[in-house]
Amino acid sequence: MTEKKEQNRQEARKTMMMTDPIAKIIPKMAIPTIVSFLITSIYNLADTYFVSSLGTNATAAVSVNASLDQFIMMAGSMLAVGANSFIARLLGAKEEEKASRVLSTAFFLAIAFGVVVMILGVAFMHPMVRLLGATDTCEQYSIDYATYVVLVAPFMASSFVMNQCLRAEGSAMLSMIGMGFGGILNCFLDPIFIFGYFGLPALGVAGASMATAISKLVSFTILICPYLMKRTILRISLSRFQFNRENIYEIVSVGSSSMFRSGLAVVSAIVLNNIAGNISDSVLAGIGISTKIMMFPFSIILGFGSGFQPVAGFNWGAKRYDRVRESYRFSAKTALIGAVLMGGVLWIFAKQVIFLFSESDPAVQNIGALCIRLQCLALPIHAWVAVVNMFCAGLGFVKGALVLSTARQGSCFLPIVFPLAYAFQENGVAAVQAVADVLSLFLAVPIIRYVMKRVKKAEEEWET
């Protein structure tokens, strides 16, 4: 009876992807993802909030180590996004077993990558934090924070895969629970480990790292339970691992856009950290705090796009081209409206929000507020480009997804960061991300025109 009930639930998910109104299904898919991303943003910001009481140098160290998280995310997100897109299309074509083999392949590859990061991180801890942008005054804090994070790299990388693939099969709520519970736990553990409550020793910055590591382990455990309990359409097992040409090509070709985006995010963050650190620890801390604050609107945009992507991909695989177009139009309009509203609120309260993280350093407050307000101006552009990027990834249009995913912190960022910093010093550092967002618009417009022509052509061929 239980097995039949689960099969009925799985069939209902497939029917939902193909028949429910687009204006209903995308929010239904997106809201749990948005919530999980927001909770992740909250616990990333919680580290910064609690550590900020230890001083500007400690705050700068947490900002530096954000690049370590992004590096771990790099291959994990490549495998996750690539598997998500391929799996959504396979499920649309009713090839469930093949989709399970894709998931298992991506999952075990992510674990292998995490193990490599863990070993190299432990062996080369000191040169690693210096490369990430740690200054002489925040170097030891950076080492303290990185110590526990690298130990859970295998669990972090594989969690990305499970998180994305649960969404691909329409189980966004399970994904939210896994990521969300770990994030909430981190917020509670931070003050306990940092300041030493309940008789525990005060660990300072290392306590924030330990809290993060425990939370990542808990998230991994929650995410893998639905697969172990067979409450999902897909299955994970070592016997389904298939390192063959088709699986690797489909995962890497689409997922490479996410990998390059994450890789360029690491490179751009390292460059920005080193430039800001050469000016002062206050500038480094201010840029780091503003970056984590802007993760809130970015998380909502990314979560919305992640809810939209599998809907577009599933209907593309099912050859429902009318729903493919409708999903894009609805998502683009919603993202633009949401970005204008979020940007307006953050613009007004930028100074007050930064003050929460640095009450005694005016330099941190000024540079952080400027960075937030400039990015708020460009937020509608960022939102629309993100939707176009997700559209390309969901339909398997590799080149478009790659170009757009690498624009924001790559092709539109790296060429301007040094000129802006040289010409305007800390103000240039604060402005560089907003300028890069505006420049990415000039890439997105021709790409969406090309993709919509491809959709129309596929529809005409299918009808004939």
JONOR-V280989 format. One record per pair of residues at least 6 apart in sequence whose C-alpha atoms are under 6 Angstrom apart, sorted by sequence separation. I is the first residue (numbers start at 1). GAP is how many residues later the second one is. D is the distance in whole Angstrom. If there is no record, write none. Layout:
i=I gap=GAP d=D
i=I gap=GAP d=D
This chain:
i=196 gap=6 d=4
i=52 gap=7 d=5
i=195 gap=7 d=5
i=276 gap=7 d=6
i=277 gap=7 d=5
i=421 gap=7 d=5
i=51 gap=8 d=6
i=194 gap=8 d=5
i=227 gap=8 d=6
i=276 gap=8 d=5
i=392 gap=8 d=6
i=393 gap=8 d=5
i=420 gap=8 d=5
i=421 gap=8 d=5
i=90 gap=9 d=6
i=166 gap=9 d=6
i=194 gap=9 d=5
i=392 gap=9 d=5
i=193 gap=10 d=6
i=194 gap=10 d=4
i=354 gap=11 d=6
i=87 gap=12 d=5
i=163 gap=12 d=5
i=312 gap=12 d=5
i=389 gap=12 d=5
i=194 gap=13 d=4
i=193 gap=14 d=4
i=194 gap=14 d=6
i=389 gap=15 d=6
i=417 gap=15 d=6
i=190 gap=18 d=5
i=351 gap=18 d=5
i=350 gap=19 d=5
i=190 gap=21 d=6
i=189 gap=22 d=5
i=413 gap=23 d=5
i=412 gap=24 d=5
i=186 gap=25 d=6
i=186 gap=26 d=6
i=347 gap=26 d=5
i=79 gap=27 d=5
i=408 gap=28 d=6
i=186 gap=29 d=5
i=408 gap=29 d=6
i=118 gap=32 d=5
i=118 gap=33 d=5
i=182 gap=33 d=5
i=343 gap=33 d=4
i=407 gap=33 d=6
i=76 gap=34 d=6
i=118 gap=35 d=6
i=182 gap=36 d=6
i=182 gap=37 d=5
i=114 gap=39 d=5
i=115 gap=39 d=5
i=114 gap=40 d=4
i=179 gap=40 d=5
i=339 gap=40 d=6
i=340 gap=40 d=6
i=178 gap=41 d=5
i=339 gap=41 d=5
i=111 gap=43 d=5
i=114 gap=43 d=6
i=178 gap=44 d=5
i=336 gap=44 d=5
i=178 gap=45 d=5
i=110 gap=47 d=5
i=111 gap=47 d=5
i=110 gap=48 d=5
i=335 gap=48 d=6
i=107 gap=51 d=5
i=332 gap=52 d=6
i=107 gap=54 d=6
i=382 gap=55 d=6
i=378 gap=56 d=6
i=371 gap=59 d=4
i=375 gap=59 d=5
i=385 gap=59 d=6
i=145 gap=60 d=6
i=149 gap=60 d=6
i=374 gap=60 d=6
i=145 gap=61 d=5
i=148 gap=61 d=6
i=159 gap=61 d=5
i=144 gap=62 d=5
i=148 gap=62 d=6
i=145 gap=64 d=5
i=149 gap=64 d=5
i=148 gap=65 d=6
i=64 gap=69 d=6
i=61 gap=77 d=5
i=286 gap=78 d=4
i=290 gap=78 d=5
i=61 gap=80 d=6
i=80 gap=80 d=6
i=84 gap=80 d=6
i=88 gap=80 d=5
i=57 gap=81 d=5
i=61 gap=81 d=5
i=76 gap=81 d=4
i=80 gap=81 d=4
i=84 gap=81 d=5
i=283 gap=81 d=6
i=286 gap=81 d=6
i=287 gap=81 d=6
i=309 gap=81 d=6
i=313 gap=81 d=4
i=282 gap=82 d=5
i=286 gap=82 d=4
i=290 gap=82 d=6
i=305 gap=82 d=6
i=312 gap=82 d=6
i=313 gap=82 d=5
i=58 gap=83 d=6
i=76 gap=84 d=6
i=80 gap=84 d=6
i=84 gap=84 d=5
i=305 gap=85 d=6
i=309 gap=85 d=5
i=104 gap=132 d=5
i=104 gap=133 d=6
i=100 gap=134 d=5
i=100 gap=135 d=5
i=104 gap=136 d=6
i=105 gap=136 d=5
i=104 gap=137 d=5
i=105 gap=137 d=6
i=133 gap=137 d=6
i=132 gap=138 d=5
i=101 gap=139 d=5
i=32 gap=140 d=6
i=36 gap=140 d=5
i=43 gap=140 d=5
i=101 gap=140 d=6
i=133 gap=140 d=5
i=32 gap=141 d=5
i=39 gap=141 d=6
i=46 gap=141 d=6
i=133 gap=141 d=5
i=168 gap=142 d=5
i=29 gap=143 d=6
i=33 gap=143 d=6
i=36 gap=143 d=5
i=40 gap=143 d=5
i=43 gap=143 d=6
i=32 gap=144 d=5
i=36 gap=144 d=5
i=39 gap=144 d=5
i=43 gap=144 d=5
i=254 gap=144 d=5
i=257 gap=144 d=6
i=261 gap=144 d=5
i=265 gap=144 d=6
i=257 gap=145 d=4
i=261 gap=145 d=5
i=264 gap=145 d=6
i=260 gap=146 d=6
i=264 gap=146 d=5
i=257 gap=148 d=6
i=13 gap=157 d=6
i=47 gap=161 d=6
i=83 gap=168 d=5
i=82 gap=169 d=4
i=82 gap=172 d=5
i=82 gap=173 d=4
i=81 gap=174 d=5
i=79 gap=176 d=6
i=78 gap=177 d=4
i=78 gap=178 d=6
i=78 gap=180 d=5
i=78 gap=181 d=5
i=75 gap=184 d=6
i=74 gap=185 d=5
i=74 gap=188 d=5
i=74 gap=189 d=6
i=70 gap=196 d=6
i=67 gap=199 d=5
i=88 gap=222 d=6
i=92 gap=222 d=5
i=60 gap=224 d=6
i=89 gap=224 d=5
i=93 gap=224 d=6
i=60 gap=225 d=4
i=63 gap=225 d=5
i=88 gap=225 d=6
i=89 gap=225 d=5
i=92 gap=225 d=5
i=93 gap=225 d=6
i=59 gap=226 d=6
i=88 gap=226 d=5
i=92 gap=226 d=5
i=89 gap=228 d=4
i=38 gap=261 d=6
i=37 gap=262 d=5
i=34 gap=266 d=5
i=34 gap=269 d=4
i=33 gap=270 d=5
i=30 gap=273 d=6
i=30 gap=274 d=5
i=30 gap=277 d=4
i=29 gap=278 d=5
i=26 gap=281 d=6
i=26 gap=282 d=5
i=22 gap=305 d=6
i=49 gap=308 d=6
i=85 gap=309 d=5
